[in-house]
């Protein structure tokens, strides 16, 4: 429900996007459409491979398949609207749909963050408790961790939406981005946003930075353990962990750049937003398949058997 102030209500926002040139918009449409299709193909390939390959029915690959589902969902929240704007040249979004986009954007984005925490917990147990790994990470525990990650994303998203709905909007209504997000929408409020921006920075930026630092230290501890004590499959373990560090960095670093700076905007914000909303979901399946020999071989066998 749209908020009112002084009998004036903002019913829609104008998204400036990347450019106002129809020719450039057409070119960008095909570029981002290809990236969106590749995101679906790459992540679906991981999901299908994990489902139909018995050797991959392990906790780590179960989590990777769920992460692939989130990558598709996360990318779709922004990409579908962006692609439509490129071909329709409307570049507008209603207030209510803007709130819906913010909700799902932070829902899937928050779920990704918690999933990355789940993945490092999985690797920690696999390295430090190898003999008890399958006992500890049983089906019930894995399902509980996945549900917890989604619930964590939901809780984070609800906080963001409530934050926005407490504000009044009576103009202006121009967002210098290609999708609705809290930092840009807050700037358009008619009311004082000092407290709202501090809460945004704590709920998103500070939390992201804290989790990133904890995960980074955890991976350092795991990598040291692998190098000093693990004898069997050392190369495989190092490759798996280094892959997950790369994926973690692709998700966290751009997001921290956006949400760790309340009260300020930067010309780089739009470029950074493209990185973690569009490019990262494309790169994730590539990184996982190229650096994971077991996954790569399973995909090759599955494709060979069906094609």
C-alpha positions as CSV (number, residue, x, y, z in Angstrom):
1,X,0.0,0.0,0.0
2,X,1.4,3.4,-1.0
3,X,2.3,5.8,1.7
4,X,0.8,9.3,1.8
5,X,2.2,12.6,2.9
6,X,0.5,16.1,2.7
7,X,-2.1,14.5,0.4
8,X,0.6,13.7,-2.1
9,X,1.6,10.2,-3.0
10,X,4.3,8.7,-5.1
11,X,2.6,6.0,-7.1
12,X,5.6,5.0,-9.3
13,X,9.3,5.4,-9.6
14,X,11.3,6.1,-12.7
15,X,14.3,3.9,-13.2
16,X,17.1,5.7,-15.2
17,X,18.8,2.5,-16.1
18,X,22.0,2.6,-18.1
19,X,21.1,4.9,-21.0
20,X,18.3,6.7,-22.7
21,X,19.5,5.8,-26.2
22,X,17.2,3.3,-27.9
23,X,20.1,1.9,-29.9
24,X,22.3,1.3,-26.9
25,X,19.3,-0.1,-25.0
26,X,18.7,-2.6,-27.8
27,X,22.4,-3.7,-27.7
28,X,22.3,-4.0,-23.9
29,X,19.1,-6.0,-24.2
30,X,20.8,-8.8,-26.2
31,X,23.9,-8.7,-24.0
32,X,22.0,-9.1,-20.8
33,X,19.5,-11.6,-22.4
34,X,22.5,-13.8,-23.3
35,X,23.8,-13.5,-19.8
36,X,20.4,-14.3,-18.3
37,X,20.0,-17.4,-20.5
38,X,23.5,-18.6,-19.6
39,X,22.7,-18.2,-15.9
40,X,19.7,-20.5,-16.4
41,X,21.6,-23.0,-18.4
42,X,24.7,-23.1,-16.1
43,X,22.7,-23.4,-12.9
44,X,20.1,-25.8,-14.2
45,X,23.0,-28.0,-15.5
46,X,24.4,-28.1,-11.9
47,X,20.9,-28.9,-10.4
48,X,20.1,-31.6,-12.9
49,X,23.6,-33.2,-12.6
50,X,23.4,-33.3,-8.8
51,X,19.9,-34.9,-9.0
52,X,20.6,-37.5,-11.6
53,X,24.2,-38.5,-10.5
54,X,24.2,-40.9,-7.5
55,X,27.9,-40.2,-6.8
56,X,27.0,-36.5,-6.1
57,X,24.3,-37.3,-3.6
58,X,26.4,-35.8,-0.8
59,X,25.8,-32.8,1.5
60,X,28.3,-30.5,-0.4
61,X,26.6,-31.0,-3.8
62,X,23.2,-30.8,-2.2
63,X,24.1,-27.3,-1.0
64,X,25.6,-26.4,-4.3
65,X,22.4,-27.4,-6.1
66,X,20.4,-25.2,-3.7
67,X,22.8,-22.4,-4.2
68,X,22.2,-22.7,-8.0
69,X,18.4,-22.4,-7.4
70,X,19.0,-19.2,-5.4
71,X,21.3,-17.8,-8.2
72,X,18.5,-18.3,-10.7
73,X,16.0,-16.7,-8.4
74,X,18.3,-13.8,-7.4
75,X,19.1,-13.0,-11.0
76,X,15.5,-13.2,-12.1
77,X,14.4,-10.6,-9.6
78,X,16.3,-7.8,-11.4
79,X,17.0,-9.2,-14.9
80,X,13.3,-9.8,-16.0
81,X,12.3,-6.2,-15.2
82,X,15.6,-4.8,-16.7
83,X,15.1,-6.7,-20.0
84,X,11.5,-5.6,-20.2
85,X,12.5,-1.9,-19.8
86,X,15.1,-2.3,-22.6
87,X,12.5,-3.4,-25.1
88,X,9.5,-1.4,-23.9
89,X,11.4,1.9,-23.1
90,X,9.0,2.5,-20.2
91,X,11.6,2.6,-17.4
92,X,9.0,2.9,-14.7
93,X,7.8,0.7,-11.8
94,X,4.9,1.2,-9.5
95,X,5.5,1.9,-5.8
96,X,4.0,-1.5,-4.8
97,X,6.0,-3.5,-7.3
98,X,9.1,-1.6,-6.2
99,X,8.5,-2.8,-2.6
100,X,7.9,-6.3,-3.9
101,X,11.2,-6.2,-5.9
102,X,13.1,-5.0,-2.8
103,X,11.5,-7.8,-0.8
104,X,12.5,-10.6,-3.2
105,X,15.9,-9.1,-3.9
106,X,16.9,-9.1,-0.2
107,X,15.1,-12.4,0.4
108,X,17.2,-14.3,-2.2
109,X,20.3,-12.2,-1.5
110,X,20.1,-12.9,2.2
111,X,19.5,-16.6,1.5
112,X,22.7,-16.6,-0.6
113,X,24.7,-15.2,2.4
114,X,23.4,-17.8,4.8
115,X,23.9,-20.5,2.3
116,X,27.6,-19.6,2.0
117,X,27.8,-19.9,5.8
118,X,26.2,-23.3,5.6
119,X,28.8,-24.3,2.9
120,X,31.7,-23.3,5.1
121,X,30.2,-25.3,8.0
122,X,30.0,-28.3,5.7
123,X,33.6,-28.0,4.7
124,X,34.7,-27.5,8.3
125,X,33.1,-30.7,9.4
126,X,34.3,-32.6,6.3
127,X,38.0,-31.6,7.0
128,X,38.0,-31.8,10.8
129,X,35.6,-34.7,11.3
130,X,36.0,-36.8,8.1
131,X,35.0,-40.1,9.7
132,X,31.8,-38.6,11.2
133,X,31.0,-36.3,8.3
134,X,28.1,-38.3,6.8
135,X,26.8,-39.0,10.3
136,X,26.8,-35.4,11.4
137,X,25.6,-34.0,8.0
138,X,22.7,-36.4,7.7
139,X,19.6,-35.7,5.6
140,X,17.7,-34.1,8.5
141,X,20.6,-31.7,9.3
142,X,21.1,-30.7,5.7
143,X,17.4,-30.0,5.2
144,X,17.4,-28.0,8.4
145,X,20.4,-25.9,7.3
146,X,18.8,-25.2,3.9
147,X,15.5,-24.2,5.6
148,X,17.4,-22.0,8.0
149,X,19.2,-20.2,5.2
150,X,15.9,-19.4,3.5
151,X,14.3,-18.3,6.8
152,X,17.3,-16.1,7.5
153,X,16.9,-14.5,4.1
154,X,13.2,-14.0,4.7
155,X,13.8,-12.4,8.1
156,X,16.5,-10.0,6.6
157,X,14.1,-9.1,3.8
158,X,11.2,-8.3,6.1
159,X,13.4,-5.9,8.1
160,X,14.3,-4.1,4.8
161,X,10.7,-3.8,3.7
162,X,9.5,-2.5,7.1
163,X,12.3,0.0,7.0
164,X,11.0,1.4,3.7
165,X,7.4,1.3,4.6
166,X,8.0,3.6,7.7
167,X,9.0,6.4,5.3
168,X,6.9,8.9,3.4
169,X,7.3,9.5,-0.3
170,X,5.9,12.6,-2.0
171,X,8.6,13.3,-4.6
172,X,11.0,13.2,-6.4
173,X,10.6,9.7,-7.8
174,X,13.7,9.1,-10.0
175,X,16.0,6.2,-9.1
176,X,19.4,6.3,-10.7
177,X,19.6,2.5,-11.2
178,X,18.0,-0.4,-13.1
179,X,16.1,-1.9,-10.2
180,X,14.7,-0.8,-6.8
181,X,16.9,-1.2,-3.8
182,X,16.9,0.2,-0.3
183,X,19.9,2.7,-0.6
184,X,18.4,4.5,-3.6
185,X,14.7,4.4,-2.5
186,X,15.6,5.8,1.0
187,X,17.1,8.9,-0.7
188,X,13.7,9.8,-2.2
189,X,11.9,9.9,1.1
190,X,10.3,13.2,2.3
191,X,11.2,12.4,5.9
192,X,14.5,12.4,7.7
193,X,16.3,9.2,6.7
194,X,19.3,9.4,9.2
195,X,18.0,6.6,11.4
196,X,16.8,4.5,8.4
197,X,20.2,4.7,6.7
198,X,21.9,3.7,9.9
199,X,19.6,0.7,10.3
200,X,20.2,-0.2,6.7
201,X,24.0,-0.1,7.2
202,X,23.7,-2.3,10.3
203,X,21.3,-4.8,8.9
204,X,23.0,-5.1,5.5
205,X,26.5,-3.6,5.4
206,X,27.7,-4.3,9.0
207,X,26.2,-7.8,9.0
208,X,27.7,-8.6,5.6
209,X,31.2,-7.4,6.7
210,X,31.0,-9.4,9.9
211,X,29.9,-12.6,8.2
212,X,32.5,-12.1,5.5
213,X,35.3,-11.7,8.0
214,X,34.2,-14.8,10.0
215,X,34.0,-16.9,6.8
216,X,37.4,-15.7,5.6
217,X,39.0,-16.6,8.9
218,X,37.2,-20.0,8.8
219,X,38.5,-20.8,5.3
220,X,42.0,-19.8,6.3
221,X,41.8,-22.2,9.3
222,X,40.5,-24.9,7.0
223,X,43.2,-24.3,4.3
224,X,45.9,-24.5,7.0
225,X,44.5,-27.8,8.3
226,X,44.4,-29.2,4.7
227,X,48.0,-28.2,4.0
228,X,49.4,-29.5,7.2
229,X,47.4,-32.6,8.1
230,X,45.4,-33.9,5.2
231,X,47.2,-36.5,3.1
232,X,44.5,-38.1,0.9
233,X,42.8,-35.9,-1.7
234,X,44.7,-32.8,-0.6
235,X,44.5,-31.3,-4.1
236,X,40.8,-31.9,-4.3
237,X,40.1,-30.4,-0.9
238,X,42.3,-27.3,-1.7
239,X,40.5,-26.8,-5.0
240,X,37.1,-27.1,-3.5
241,X,37.8,-24.6,-0.7
242,X,39.6,-22.1,-3.0
243,X,36.5,-22.3,-5.4
244,X,34.2,-21.5,-2.5
245,X,36.4,-18.6,-1.4
246,X,36.2,-17.1,-4.9
247,X,32.4,-17.5,-5.0
248,X,32.1,-16.0,-1.5
249,X,34.2,-13.0,-2.5
250,X,32.1,-12.4,-5.6
251,X,29.0,-12.2,-3.5
252,X,30.3,-10.3,-0.5
253,X,32.8,-7.7,-1.8
254,X,30.4,-5.9,-4.2
255,X,27.5,-6.0,-1.7
256,X,29.7,-4.5,1.0
257,X,30.7,-1.7,-1.3
258,X,27.0,-0.8,-1.7
259,X,25.7,-1.3,1.8
260,X,28.6,-0.2,4.0
261,X,28.3,3.4,2.9
262,X,25.2,5.1,4.3
263,X,24.4,8.7,3.4
264,X,26.6,8.5,0.3
265,X,26.1,7.4,-3.3
266,X,28.8,6.8,-5.9
267,X,28.8,6.7,-9.8
268,X,30.3,3.2,-9.3
269,X,27.2,1.9,-7.6
270,X,25.4,1.0,-10.8
271,X,28.4,-0.9,-12.2
272,X,28.9,-2.8,-8.9
273,X,25.2,-3.6,-8.9
274,X,25.6,-5.3,-12.3
275,X,28.5,-7.3,-10.9
276,X,26.6,-9.0,-8.1
277,X,23.1,-9.1,-9.6
278,X,23.9,-10.3,-13.2
279,X,27.5,-11.3,-13.6
280,X,28.1,-13.3,-10.4
281,X,25.2,-15.7,-11.1
282,X,26.7,-16.4,-14.5
283,X,30.2,-17.0,-13.1
284,X,29.2,-19.2,-10.2
285,X,28.3,-22.4,-12.3
286,X,31.4,-21.8,-14.5
287,X,33.7,-21.6,-11.4
288,X,32.2,-24.6,-9.8
289,X,32.3,-26.8,-12.9
290,X,35.8,-25.7,-14.0
291,X,37.4,-26.1,-10.6
292,X,35.5,-29.2,-9.4
293,X,36.8,-32.3,-11.3
294,X,34.0,-34.5,-9.9
295,X,31.3,-32.1,-11.0
296,X,32.9,-31.6,-14.4
297,X,33.2,-35.3,-15.1
298,X,29.6,-35.9,-13.9
299,X,28.3,-33.2,-16.3
300,X,30.3,-34.6,-19.2
301,X,29.0,-38.1,-18.5
302,X,25.4,-36.9,-18.2
303,X,25.6,-34.9,-21.4
304,X,27.3,-37.8,-23.2
305,X,24.6,-40.3,-22.1
306,X,21.7,-38.0,-23.2
307,X,23.1,-36.4,-26.3
